[in-house]
Amino acid sequence: MTTPLRIALIGECMIELQHRADGSLQQSFGGDTLNTAVYLRRELGDNSVVDYVTALGDDSFSDAMCQQWSDEGLGLDMVQRLPGRLPGLYCIQTDARGERKFLYWRNEAAVRDCFTTPAAEPILAALPTYDVLYFSGITLAVLGEAGRERLLATLIEARKRGAKVVFDNNYRPRLWASVEVARAAYRGVLAHVDIALLTEDDERALFGYADSEQVFAAYPGLEEVVLKRGADECLMRCGGERFAVPAQRVEKVVDTTAAGDSFSAAYLASRLKGGTPEQAARSGHQLASQVIQVPGALMKHP
């Protein structure tokens, strides 16, 4: 019997409010790494252990989050519950084309202390024992400087033990004190990443790269680089080879929230199951094309 892969995704889940056309608000939960964790668990099924690593409060919203994650099959052993704290909150506003804008309330979010509490010590010690560690640019932002330093040390130790480190660049300027701070944080971790799942628009906004060629040239040492380009073809470099896979077209885009997160989940799931980069990109496009046809980050479980 094959031992299930052990995967840990590190980041933040927030209370999600979807702003409807009639002015009403639909409440759910979402966050980039959490979205990827849910879709990754669905894609891999019982052939994996998918744990989410975060910090929440001791409130009813945090209780509901944990229940939802458990229902999705995610492991909760790495979730801290901090007394008196709350999760972050964001609101999604979409225009007529399905493009979204986010409004955030997260300054007091519990996740900011995820790696600085005494309860974090056994979690940090356990993370290098996983087969795969996954985090994002948003993870880097919300952890703060002290949390980022501890995460970096964990990534280095994990790779020494043979773990694969996967990074999704998800750059949100308003989460950072300055673009210079963000650049330094990204460059610090990218030297310790095996698979980089990069959104071209985010690379352009953060580093000023003019096109995909500049992005690929910026990361000569990375084993696998995936460049997500929205409705355009996905570009990849793996093992010195280059690949391009067209996106799947849909008739009506309802909400692009979690398009990139779901792509990343299906791409990674395919690669972990032995798929080629091209097969993985096709899986990513297929799932993302379904996600953007429904409102919110998470589709209902089939």
C-alpha positions in Angstrom: 0.0 0.0 0.0 1.4 3.4 -1.0 1.9 5.9 1.8 -0.3 8.9 1.2 1.5 12.2 0.3 1.5 14.6 3.2 1.0 18.2 2.0 0.8 21.4 4.1 -0.6 24.6 2.8 0.3 27.7 4.8 -1.7 30.9 4.8 -4.9 32.7 5.7 -8.6 32.1 5.3 -11.0 35.0 5.8 -14.7 35.7 6.1 -15.8 36.3 2.5 -18.7 38.7 1.6 -20.0 38.6 -1.9 -21.5 41.9 -2.9 -24.6 41.1 -5.1 -26.1 43.3 -7.7 -29.2 44.0 -5.5 -26.9 45.3 -2.7 -27.2 42.2 -0.5 -24.2 40.4 0.9 -23.6 36.6 0.7 -21.3 35.3 3.4 -18.9 32.4 3.0 -15.2 31.8 3.6 -12.1 32.1 1.3 -8.5 32.8 0.9 -5.9 32.0 -1.7 -4.1 29.1 0.0 -7.3 27.8 1.5 -9.0 27.7 -1.9 -6.0 25.8 -3.3 -6.1 23.4 -0.3 -9.8 22.6 -0.8 -9.4 22.0 -4.6 -6.2 20.1 -4.1 -7.9 17.7 -1.6 -10.8 17.2 -4.0 -8.4 16.5 -6.9 -6.2 14.0 -4.9 -8.9 12.4 -2.8 -7.7 9.8 -0.2 -4.3 9.5 -1.8 -3.1 12.4 0.2 -3.2 14.1 3.6 -3.8 17.8 3.1 -3.3 19.9 6.2 -4.0 23.7 6.5 -1.6 25.8 8.6 -3.0 29.0 10.0 -4.2 30.8 13.1 -7.8 31.7 13.9 -9.7 33.2 16.8 -12.1 31.4 19.3 -15.2 33.0 17.8 -18.2 31.4 16.0 -16.8 32.3 12.5 -13.6 30.5 13.3 -15.6 27.5 14.5 -17.6 27.5 11.2 -14.4 27.7 9.2 -12.9 24.6 11.0 -16.1 22.7 10.4 -16.1 23.5 6.7 -12.5 22.5 6.3 -13.1 19.2 8.2 -16.1 18.5 5.9 -13.7 19.0 2.9 -11.3 16.5 4.4 -8.6 19.0 5.4 -6.5 18.2 8.5 -6.8 20.7 11.3 -3.9 19.7 13.6 -1.9 22.7 12.4 -4.6 25.3 13.0 -4.0 27.5 16.1 -7.0 29.0 17.9 -6.0 32.2 19.6 -8.3 33.4 22.4 -9.9 36.8 21.8 -8.7 37.1 18.2 -10.7 37.1 15.0 -10.2 36.0 11.4 -9.8 38.6 8.6 -12.7 39.7 6.4 -12.9 40.7 2.8 -15.6 41.7 0.3 -15.7 40.8 -3.4 -17.2 43.3 -5.8 -17.5 42.2 -9.4 -18.2 44.2 -12.6 -20.3 43.2 -15.6 -17.4 41.2 -17.1 -16.9 39.2 -13.9 -13.6 41.0 -13.0 -13.3 41.4 -9.2 -12.2 44.0 -6.7 -11.4 43.2 -3.1 -12.0 45.3 0.0 -10.1 44.0 3.1 -10.4 44.2 6.9 -7.5 42.2 8.3 -5.2 44.3 10.4 -6.1 42.4 13.6 -6.3 39.0 12.0 -5.1 36.1 14.1 -2.9 34.7 11.3 -0.5 37.6 11.8 0.8 35.8 14.9 0.7 32.3 13.3 4.5 31.7 13.7 5.3 33.8 16.7 3.2 32.2 19.5 4.5 29.4 21.8 2.0 27.1 20.2 3.7 27.6 16.9 6.9 25.8 18.0 5.6 22.2 17.4 4.0 23.3 14.2 7.3 24.7 12.9 9.1 21.6 14.0 6.6 19.4 12.1 6.5 21.2 8.8 9.8 19.9 7.5 8.5 16.4 7.8 5.9 16.9 5.0 6.4 15.9 1.4 5.1 19.2 0.0 4.9 22.7 1.5 2.8 25.3 -0.3 2.5 29.0 0.4 1.9 32.3 -1.5 2.8 35.9 -1.7 -0.2 36.7 0.5 1.2 34.2 3.1 4.4 36.2 3.1 2.6 39.5 3.6 0.3 38.5 6.4 3.0 36.7 8.4 5.0 39.8 8.9 8.8 40.1 9.1 9.3 37.8 12.1 6.9 35.2 10.7 8.6 35.3 7.3 12.0 34.6 8.8 10.7 31.6 10.6 9.0 30.4 7.4 12.2 30.7 5.4 14.1 28.7 8.0 11.4 26.0 7.8 11.5 25.9 4.0 15.3 25.4 4.0 15.1 22.6 6.5 12.2 21.0 4.6 14.1 20.9 1.3 17.1 19.4 3.1 14.8 16.5 4.1 13.6 16.1 0.5 10.3 18.1 0.6 9.1 19.9 -2.5 8.4 23.6 -1.9 5.7 25.3 -4.0 5.1 29.0 -4.2 2.2 31.0 -5.8 3.3 34.6 -6.2 -0.2 36.3 -5.5 1.0 39.9 -5.0 -1.4 42.3 -3.3 0.3 45.7 -3.0 -1.9 47.0 -0.2 -0.7 44.3 2.1 2.9 45.5 2.0 4.6 48.6 3.5 6.3 49.2 0.2 7.2 47.5 -3.0 10.8 47.3 -1.9 9.9 45.3 1.2 7.8 43.0 -0.9 10.6 42.4 -3.5 13.0 41.6 -0.8 10.6 39.1 0.8 9.9 37.4 -2.5 13.5 37.2 -3.5 14.4 35.7 -0.2 12.0 32.7 -0.6 12.3 32.2 -4.3 15.8 30.8 -3.9 14.3 28.0 -1.9 11.4 27.0 -4.1 11.0 24.0 -6.4 7.8 24.9 -8.3 6.9 28.6 -8.9 3.3 29.2 -9.9 3.5 32.8 -11.2 0.8 35.1 -12.4 2.3 37.3 -15.2 0.3 40.4 -14.1 1.6 40.1 -10.6 5.2 39.7 -11.8 4.8 42.8 -13.9 3.3 44.8 -10.9 5.9 43.7 -8.4 9.2 43.5 -10.4 8.3 45.5 -13.6 9.0 42.7 -16.0 7.8 43.6 -19.4 6.9 40.2 -20.8 7.1 36.4 -20.2 10.6 36.2 -21.4 11.8 38.6 -18.7 10.0 36.5 -16.1 11.6 33.3 -17.2 15.0 35.0 -17.4 14.7 36.2 -13.8 14.5 32.7 -12.4 17.3 30.7 -14.0 17.8 28.4 -11.0 14.2 27.4 -10.6 13.4 23.8 -11.4 9.8 24.5 -12.6 8.2 27.8 -13.5 4.6 28.1 -14.5 3.4 31.4 -15.8 -0.4 31.9 -15.5 -1.7 34.5 -18.0 -5.5 34.6 -17.4 -7.4 33.8 -20.6 -4.2 33.5 -22.6 -2.1 30.4 -22.9 -0.2 29.2 -19.8 3.6 29.1 -20.3 5.9 26.7 -18.5 9.6 25.8 -18.2 10.5 22.5 -16.7 13.7 20.5 -16.9 15.1 23.0 -19.4 12.1 22.5 -21.8 9.4 25.1 -22.6 5.7 24.3 -23.0 2.5 26.3 -23.8 -1.1 25.2 -23.2 -4.1 27.3 -24.3 -6.7 28.3 -21.7 -10.2 26.9 -22.0 -12.8 29.4 -23.3 -16.1 29.9 -21.5 -19.2 31.7 -22.8 -19.9 33.7 -19.7 -17.5 34.6 -16.9 -19.4 35.1 -13.6 -16.6 35.7 -11.1 -12.8 35.2 -11.6 -12.2 34.8 -7.8 -10.0 31.7 -7.2 -9.3 31.2 -10.9 -5.6 31.1 -10.2 -5.9 29.2 -7.0 -7.9 26.5 -8.6 -5.5 26.3 -11.5 -2.6 25.9 -9.1 -4.4 23.1 -7.2 -5.2 21.1 -10.3 -1.8 21.7 -11.8 0.0 20.5 -8.6 -2.3 17.5 -8.2 -1.6 16.4 -11.7 2.2 16.8 -11.2 2.1 14.9 -7.9 0.2 12.1 -9.7 3.0 11.9 -12.3 1.4 14.0 -15.0 3.6 16.0 -17.5 3.6 19.8 -17.3 1.3 19.9 -20.3 -1.2 17.5 -18.8 -1.0 19.5 -15.5 -1.7 22.8 -17.3 -4.7 21.3 -19.1 -6.1 20.1 -15.7 -5.5 23.5 -14.3 -7.3 25.3 -17.1 -10.2 22.8 -16.9 -10.8 23.4 -13.2 -10.4 27.2 -13.5 -12.9 27.4 -16.4 -15.5 25.8 -14.1 -14.7 28.0 -11.1 -15.1 31.3 -13.0 -18.6 30.3 -14.0 -19.9 30.4 -10.4 -19.8 33.2 -7.8 -17.3 33.1 -4.9 -14.1 31.2 -4.4 -15.3 27.6 -3.8 -17.7 25.7 -6.0 -20.0 23.3 -4.2 -18.5 19.9 -3.8 -19.7 17.6 -6.6 
